[in-house]
Amino acid sequence: MKTIDYLMTIILMLFISTGCSQEPDPVFDYNLKSAEVIETNNDFGLELLQKVFASEEKPNIMISPASVSIALGMAYNGAETTTMDAFEQVLNYEGLTREEVNEITKELINVLVTNSKGNLLEIANSMWYHEEFPVKQEFIDLNVNYYDAEVRDLDFRTLQAVKTINEWVSARTHGKIDEIIDSIDPETMMILINALYFNCLWEIEFDPDDTSEQPFYTYDDQLFGQVDMMTVESTFNTAFTDDFSAVVLPYKNNKFSMFLFLPTESSSVQELVEQLDGETWNSWLEMFSEREEFTVTMPKFKFSYDRSLKNDLANMGLGIAFTDQADFSGISDIDLLISEVIHKTYIDVNEEGTEAAAVTAIVFDLTSIGENTFIRLDHPFLFAITENSSKSILFIGMVSEPSYE
């Protein structure tokens, strides 16, 4: 028996249907350029997924390309020259103007955001910067107008700043992700954050009375253990190839769907991911057809996942943004680089539906520590006591666990 290995959890946040059947949900305007952006967003998400899979050893993985691309989109509004080129290459925005990208992203966010019976998708963006750091008004205006970003200046040198940012994250994810940062480095001047919260009911719910403990197996057909397996029978769209069996589970109002792909005996989740790109995904979608009296049995599951995406994005071509060659002069006249891209996700799949959340934080630091006018010894440090005239070292040591009694 082959394991599903929770590929469906990745697909859930990667491919959110933008169709809708119930007002007042808006309908996306699929003109040529907007269709291109949707396709390029999918291409970016699939490539990022491949990078994550290539080096991740955790048994359960979920990323939110929507969250990452929105956060990067805010950063893109401050990128110039070769750094801007790198963003456009990685995000596949070549051939589009910044204004076009912003306009289409704004429309897409408006379509994705949903609050109707059985469907809830919330997207929130924020900009946080050190109170003494000069941010260009044009950069602020772009992200406020197109991303509806909340803008806050804080004293990054206080513990309260960390608490305030994490409280914002927790509130926007309904407590499912309660922390995105645990400290702020002295070099950090700005943090851009996207938060995405998803909570939808199945169109055809699983009956809890039909849930029972059943075996679940690993890659090599070894028994993982007994898990709660849900079962439902109805009419579903399905697809079958030499590599996988697949089914689509719709959520209420058919605005969102979950795609489930079970590798065949001759394939694996890793092999499916390796062949995924925009063209392959589109070809998979064309294979689905309606099948009546079809039974779906799948495990209930809930887990959290976190990962630094810095190396993944650098390997995709965004490396310049993480170096002192970065050009974010659209943000400030003071030189910045991206020091970290933090990504956290959460998912809960049960008989009623799915609750999921994602947060992406892009951390901007000064390119040179020398520009700082302070030092904070909040990490292990070396010390020495010398005699001035002879420069003789009298005492030297390290403090890693300071205490005073």
C-alpha positions in Angstrom: 0.0 0.0 0.0 1.3 3.5 -0.9 1.1 6.4 1.6 -0.5 9.6 0.6 2.2 11.4 2.6 0.0 14.4 2.9 0.7 15.8 -0.5 -2.9 17.0 -0.4 -2.0 19.5 2.3 0.5 21.1 0.1 -1.8 21.2 -2.9 -4.5 22.8 -0.7 -2.7 26.1 -0.1 -0.9 26.0 -3.5 -4.0 25.9 -5.7 -7.0 27.8 -4.4 -9.8 27.9 -6.9 -11.0 31.4 -7.8 -14.4 30.4 -9.1 -17.4 31.1 -7.1 -21.1 30.3 -7.1 -22.4 32.5 -4.3 -22.6 36.3 -4.0 -21.1 38.6 -2.8 -17.9 36.8 -3.7 -16.3 38.6 -6.7 -15.2 36.8 -9.8 -11.7 37.1 -11.1 -11.3 39.0 -14.4 -9.4 36.5 -16.6 -8.0 38.9 -19.2 -4.7 37.9 -20.9 -2.3 39.6 -18.4 -4.2 38.5 -15.3 -4.3 34.9 -16.6 -0.5 35.2 -17.1 0.0 36.2 -13.4 -2.1 33.3 -12.2 -0.1 30.9 -14.2 3.2 32.5 -13.1 2.1 32.3 -9.5 1.5 28.6 -9.9 4.9 28.1 -11.6 6.6 29.9 -8.8 4.8 27.8 -6.2 5.6 24.5 -7.8 9.3 25.4 -8.2 9.4 26.5 -4.6 7.7 23.2 -3.6 10.4 21.3 -5.5 13.2 23.2 -3.7 11.6 22.5 -0.3 11.1 18.8 -1.0 14.7 18.4 -2.2 16.2 19.2 1.1 13.4 18.6 3.7 13.5 15.5 6.0 10.4 16.2 8.0 7.5 13.7 7.4 4.8 16.3 7.0 5.3 19.4 4.8 3.1 22.3 3.8 4.0 25.6 2.3 1.7 28.4 1.1 3.0 29.8 -2.2 0.2 32.4 -2.0 1.5 33.7 1.3 5.1 33.7 0.1 4.4 35.4 -3.2 2.3 38.1 -1.6 5.0 38.9 1.0 7.6 38.9 -1.8 5.3 41.2 -3.8 5.5 43.8 -1.1 9.3 43.5 -1.1 9.3 43.7 -4.9 7.8 47.2 -4.6 11.0 48.4 -3.1 13.5 46.5 -5.3 15.4 48.4 -8.1 17.9 47.7 -10.8 19.3 44.1 -10.8 17.5 43.2 -7.6 14.2 44.1 -9.3 15.2 42.0 -12.3 15.9 39.0 -9.9 12.4 39.4 -8.3 10.8 39.5 -11.8 12.7 36.4 -12.9 11.9 34.4 -9.8 8.3 35.4 -9.6 8.0 35.1 -13.4 6.9 38.7 -13.8 9.0 39.5 -16.8 7.1 41.4 -19.4 4.8 43.0 -16.9 5.1 46.4 -15.4 5.2 46.8 -11.6 1.8 48.7 -11.8 0.3 45.7 -13.7 1.6 43.2 -11.2 0.2 45.3 -8.3 -3.2 45.9 -9.9 -3.7 42.2 -10.7 -2.4 41.1 -7.3 -4.9 43.5 -5.6 -7.7 42.0 -7.7 -6.6 38.5 -6.9 -6.5 39.1 -3.2 -10.0 40.7 -3.4 -11.3 37.5 -5.1 -9.6 35.1 -2.7 -10.8 36.8 0.5 -14.1 35.2 1.4 -16.5 35.3 4.3 -19.7 33.4 3.6 -21.4 30.5 5.2 -19.0 27.6 5.2 -16.2 29.6 3.6 -13.6 31.8 5.2 -10.4 33.0 3.7 -8.7 36.0 5.3 -5.5 37.7 4.0 -3.7 40.3 6.0 -0.5 42.2 5.3 1.7 44.4 7.5 4.8 46.5 7.4 6.8 47.0 10.6 9.9 49.3 10.7 12.2 50.6 13.4 11.0 54.0 14.6 14.3 55.7 13.6 14.5 54.2 10.1 13.6 56.5 7.2 11.1 54.7 4.9 10.2 56.2 1.5 6.5 57.3 1.4 6.1 55.9 -2.1 7.0 52.4 -0.9 4.5 52.7 2.0 1.8 54.0 -0.3 2.2 51.2 -2.8 1.8 48.5 -0.2 -1.0 50.3 1.5 -2.9 50.9 -1.7 -2.4 47.5 -3.4 -1.9 45.1 -0.4 -4.0 46.9 2.2 -0.9 46.7 4.4 -1.0 47.9 8.0 2.0 50.1 8.7 3.5 50.4 12.2 6.7 52.0 13.4 8.1 50.4 16.6 11.2 50.6 18.7 12.8 47.4 17.5 15.2 47.5 20.5 12.5 46.5 23.0 11.0 43.2 23.9 7.6 44.8 23.4 8.2 45.0 19.6 8.6 41.3 19.4 5.4 40.8 21.4 3.4 43.3 19.4 4.4 41.7 16.1 3.6 38.2 17.3 0.3 39.3 18.7 -0.6 40.6 15.3 0.3 37.3 13.7 -1.7 35.3 16.3 -4.7 37.5 15.8 -4.6 37.3 12.0 -4.3 33.4 12.1 -6.9 33.0 14.9 -4.2 31.7 17.2 -3.1 28.9 15.0 0.4 30.5 14.5 1.2 32.5 17.6 4.8 33.4 16.9 6.8 34.3 13.8 9.9 35.9 15.4 11.5 35.3 18.8 13.9 38.3 18.7 14.9 41.2 16.5 18.5 41.7 15.6 20.1 45.2 16.0 20.7 45.3 12.2 17.0 44.7 11.4 15.2 47.8 10.2 12.0 46.4 8.6 9.8 43.3 8.6 7.1 42.6 6.0 4.5 40.0 6.9 1.7 38.2 5.2 -0.8 36.2 7.1 -3.3 33.8 5.5 -6.2 32.1 7.3 -8.4 29.4 5.7 -11.4 27.7 7.3 -13.9 26.0 5.1 -16.5 23.2 5.4 -16.7 20.2 3.0 -19.5 20.4 0.5 -20.0 16.7 1.3 -19.0 16.1 4.9 -17.6 12.9 6.3 -19.9 11.2 8.9 -17.9 10.9 12.2 -19.7 7.6 12.8 -17.9 6.2 9.7 -14.5 7.2 11.1 -12.5 4.3 12.4 -9.0 3.3 13.3 -7.2 1.7 10.3 -3.6 1.1 9.3 -1.4 3.7 7.6 1.8 2.7 5.9 5.2 4.3 5.1 7.1 4.6 1.8 8.4 1.0 2.1 5.1 -0.5 3.0 6.0 -0.8 6.7 3.2 -0.2 9.1 3.2 3.4 10.5 0.4 2.7 12.9 -3.4 2.8 13.4 -4.9 6.2 12.5 -8.4 7.7 12.3 -9.6 7.2 8.8 -12.6 9.1 7.4 -14.9 7.7 4.7 -17.5 9.3 2.4 -19.3 8.1 -0.7 -20.6 10.5 -3.3 -20.1 11.9 -6.8 -16.6 13.3 -7.2 -14.2 14.3 -9.9 -11.4 11.8 -10.2 -8.4 11.0 -12.4 -6.2 7.9 -12.8 -2.8 7.6 -14.5 0.2 5.2 -14.3 1.6 7.5 -11.6 -1.4 8.3 -9.4 -5.0 8.1 -8.5 -6.6 11.4 -7.7 -9.9 12.9 -6.4 -11.2 16.4 -5.8 -13.0 17.2 -2.6 -15.0 20.5 -2.9 -15.7 22.9 -0.1 -19.0 24.7 0.5 -20.2 26.8 -2.4 -17.5 25.2 -4.6 -15.2 28.2 -4.1 -12.3 26.1 -2.9 -11.2 22.5 -3.4 -8.7 20.0 -2.1 -6.9 17.8 -4.6 -5.7 14.5 -3.3 -3.0 12.5 -5.2 -2.2 8.9 -4.2 1.0 7.6 -5.9 0.7 4.2 -7.6 2.9 1.3 -6.6 5.4 2.3 -9.3 5.6 5.9 -8.2 6.1 8.1 -5.0 5.2 11.5 -3.7 8.8 12.6 -4.4 8.6 11.6 -8.0 5.2 13.4 -8.5 6.7 16.6 -7.1 9.8 16.3 -9.2 7.8 16.3 -12.4 5.4 19.1 -11.3 5.5 22.4 -13.2 2.8 24.6 -14.6 2.4 22.7 -17.8 2.2 19.3 -16.0 -0.3 20.6 -13.4 -2.6 21.9 -16.2 -2.4 18.6 -17.9 -3.4 16.8 -14.7 -6.4 19.1 -14.3 -7.6 18.1 -17.7 -7.7 14.5 -16.7 -10.5 14.8 -14.1 -14.0 13.6 -14.8 -17.1 13.0 -12.8 -17.6 9.6 -11.2 -20.7 8.6 -9.3 -20.8 6.4 -6.1 -17.1 7.0 -5.5 -15.7 6.3 -2.0 -13.0 8.4 -0.5 -11.1 7.1 2.6 -8.4 9.4 4.1 -6.8 10.1 7.4 -7.7 13.0 9.7 -4.6 15.0 10.3 -3.3 18.1 11.9 0.3 19.5 12.0 2.4 22.6 12.0 5.4 23.3 9.7 8.1 25.9 9.6 11.0 26.6 7.4 13.5 29.3 6.4 13.0 29.9 2.7 16.1 32.0 2.3 18.2 29.3 0.7 15.3 28.0 -1.4 14.7 31.4 -2.9 18.4 32.1 -3.4 18.7 28.9 -5.3 15.7 29.9 -7.4 17.6 33.1 -8.5 16.9 35.7 -5.8 20.3 35.4 -4.3 21.3 39.0 -4.9 18.5 40.2 -2.5 20.3 38.5 0.4 23.7 40.1 -0.3 25.3 43.5 0.2 24.7 44.0 -3.6 21.0 44.2 -3.0 19.2 47.3 -4.2 16.2 48.2 -2.2 16.5 51.9 -2.8 12.7 52.0 -3.4 12.3 51.4 0.4 15.0 53.7 1.8 18.1 55.6 0.8 19.9 53.5 3.5 21.2 50.2 2.1 19.2 47.1 3.0 19.3 43.4 2.3 16.9 40.6 3.1 18.4 38.6 6.0 15.7 36.0 6.4 12.4 34.7 4.9 10.5 32.9 7.7 7.6 30.7 6.7 5.2 28.9 9.1 2.0 26.9 8.3 -0.7 25.0 10.1 -3.4 22.6 9.0 -6.3 20.6 10.5 -8.3 18.3 8.3 -11.3 16.5 9.8 -14.8 15.3 9.1 -16.3 18.8 8.9 -13.7 20.5 6.8 -10.3 22.2 6.8 -8.7 24.9 8.9 -5.3 26.2 7.8 -3.0 29.2 8.2 0.2 30.5 6.9 2.5 33.4 7.8 5.5 34.7 5.8 7.9 37.3 7.2 10.6 39.0 5.2 13.2 40.5 7.4 15.3 43.4 6.1 18.7 44.3 7.7 21.2 47.0 7.1 23.9 45.9 4.7 26.7 47.1 7.0 26.8 46.7 10.8 29.0 49.7 10.8 26.0 51.9 10.2 24.6 51.1 13.6 25.2 53.4 16.5 24.8 50.9 19.3 25.7 47.5 20.6 23.6 45.0 22.5 25.4 42.1 24.1 22.4 39.7 24.1 24.4 36.7 22.8 27.5 34.9 24.2 30.4 37.3 24.0 34.2 37.4 24.5 35.8 39.8 27.0 39.4 40.8 27.9 41.1 43.0 30.5 44.4 44.5 29.5 47.1 46.8 30.8 47.1 49.8 28.6 50.8 50.8 28.4 52.0 47.3 27.7 48.8 46.1 26.1 49.2 42.9 28.2 46.1 40.8 28.5 45.3 40.3 32.2 42.1 38.5 31.9 40.2 37.0 28.9 37.1 35.0 28.8 33.6 34.4 27.4 30.1 35.0 28.9 27.4 32.7 27.6 25.2 32.4 30.7 25.4 35.6 32.6 24.1 35.8 36.2 24.6 38.0 39.2 24.0 37.2 42.9 
